[in-house]
Amino acid sequence: DQQVKQNSPSLSVQEGRISILNCDYTNSMFDYFLWYKKYPAEGPTFLISISSIKDKNEDGRFTVFLNKSAKHLSLHIVPSQPGDSAVYFCAASAGTNAGKSTFGDGTTLTVKP
Amino acid sequence: DTGVSQNPRHKITKRGQNVTFRCDPISEHNRLYWYRQTLGQGPEFLTYFQNEAQLEKSRLLSDRFSAERPKGSFSTLEIQRTEQGDSAMYLCASSLGLTGSDTQYFGPGTRLTVL
């Protein structure tokens, strides 16, 4: 039973356009959500997070939206740059067990110049 | 560099051998996690420590796997009698352990290949 799902294995966008990566979860106990970026041969790098008390968090070109009723979150990157090309993982954790994260299988983003 | 470090970065071993990996967390972080990642999947939780106490172990962690964190600083993950199915990237992460908003920071990983 996969509690965090990223249904799109890959996404390709043109440089300068918006990239939207999606993530769905099933466990209603999750209250903290994170996005990580991963380049080949490196560990995941923390990108942005959101607590369940918010529905939006923004950091520069990156914005995460949370829809608790739909158990859905998305990461928006605008404008997309070729250096954003990487695998993006969505992760979720439950406050009662702070930090232990459940990850999706990732979406490979390719930004074309 | 004050990030999470892992050694070795790569390990090739023969089936049946024992291997040990080391993780050095960010110095002020009291939580340390081990994950395993295989191709095409996200990291899977194995175990974590709060200081030196091992608080949770995944059912993925068979009795061939053991982890320690003496003195609450660095951690080691040992795999005994390795099997080909153990081939994966082993990731270590650390965090402050904040309830409700805990962010884990990952090391570069140790890639294990069992021949």
Chai-1 contact restraints between the chains, C-beta under 6 A:
chainA,res_idxA,chainB,res_idxB,connection_type,confidence,min_distance_angstrom,max_distance_angstrom,comment,restraint_id
A,Y32,B,G100,contact,1.0,0.0,6.0,A-B,restraint_1
A,Y32,B,S101,contact,1.0,0.0,6.0,A-B,restraint_2
A,E42,B,P108,contact,1.0,0.0,6.0,A-B,restraint_3
A,G43,B,L91,contact,1.0,0.0,6.0,A-B,restraint_4
A,G43,B,F106,contact,1.0,0.0,6.0,A-B,restraint_5
A,G43,B,G107,contact,1.0,0.0,6.0,A-B,restraint_6
A,G43,B,P108,contact,1.0,0.0,6.0,A-B,restraint_7
A,G43,B,G109,contact,1.0,0.0,6.0,A-B,restraint_8
A,P44,B,F106,contact,1.0,0.0,6.0,A-B,restraint_9
A,F46,B,T103,contact,1.0,0.0,6.0,A-B,restraint_10
A,S49,B,T103,contact,1.0,0.0,6.0,A-B,restraint_11
A,S51,B,S101,contact,1.0,0.0,6.0,A-B,restraint_12
A,F89,B,G42,contact,1.0,0.0,6.0,A-B,restraint_13
A,G95,B,T99,contact,1.0,0.0,6.0,A-B,restraint_14
A,G95,B,G100,contact,1.0,0.0,6.0,A-B,restraint_15
A,A98,B,G97,contact,1.0,0.0,6.0,A-B,restraint_16
A,A98,B,T99,contact,1.0,0.0,6.0,A-B,restraint_17
A,A98,B,D102,contact,1.0,0.0,6.0,A-B,restraint_18
A,G99,B,R31,contact,1.0,0.0,6.0,A-B,restraint_19
A,G99,B,S95,contact,1.0,0.0,6.0,A-B,restraint_20
A,G99,B,G97,contact,1.0,0.0,6.0,A-B,restraint_21
A,G99,B,D102,contact,1.0,0.0,6.0,A-B,restraint_22
A,K100,B,F45,contact,1.0,0.0,6.0,A-B,restraint_23
A,F103,B,G42,contact,1.0,0.0,6.0,A-B,restraint_24
A,F103,B,P43,contact,1.0,0.0,6.0,A-B,restraint_25
A,G104,B,G42,contact,1.0,0.0,6.0,A-B,restraint_26
A,D105,B,Q41,contact,1.0,0.0,6.0,A-B,restraint_27
A,D105,B,G42,contact,1.0,0.0,6.0,A-B,restraint_28
A,G106,B,G42,contact,1.0,0.0,6.0,A-B,restraint_29
